[in-house]
Amino acid sequence: MYGSPALKLGDRMIACIASNKSAEPGTLVLRTTFEQRDVMIAEEPETYYLKPHYETFPVVLVRLRRVTRDAMNDLLAGAFRVVSDDAAKKKRPASRRGTSRS
């Protein structure tokens, strides 16, 4: 993720070319949620996978040779929503996030 070409929203990564040596060549690192990642890997393990280096990040690894253009459009739109939602949550005042100050 560091030093490789990336698609970002502000300073938040949406997708980038996998640069860690544990990832297969031709892999995209795509932002998602931990829950969605598990579903994607379970449903299509030939397209989506994970390596230990990436386990602690809310990302999934995508084999580019296996993903269709329509699926990629959906994946990028979903990643954009995840990043946008995260940014919006961080901008809201604490009282509006459901937490209280003591």
Residue, then its C-alpha position, 0 to 999 in steps of 0.5 A: m500500500y505504501g509507495s504503490p500507485a493508489l486511488k484515494l479520497g483525500d488521504r484515504m486509500i480506496a484501492c492500490i496495486a498490492s506491493n507486499k511480496s505475499a500478494e500474488p502478481g496482478t493483485l489490487v488491494l481494495r478498501t472494504t469492511f472486515e465483514q464484507r471481506d469475509v463474505m467476498i472471500a467465502e463466496e468467490p475465493e478464486t477472485y478474492y483472497l487475503k494474506p496475513h500481512y493484510e489481515t489487520f486492514p479493512v481491505v480485500l485482495v482482488r485477482l485482477r485477471r478474475v474480476t469482470r469490468d462490471a464487478m470492478n465498477d461495483l467494487l470501486a463504488g463500494a470502496f468509495r462509499v466505505v471511505s466516504d462513510d468513514a470520513a463523514k463519521k470522523k467529521r461529526p461532533a462526538s455528541r452526534r456520533g452517539t458518544s457523550r463527553s464526560 
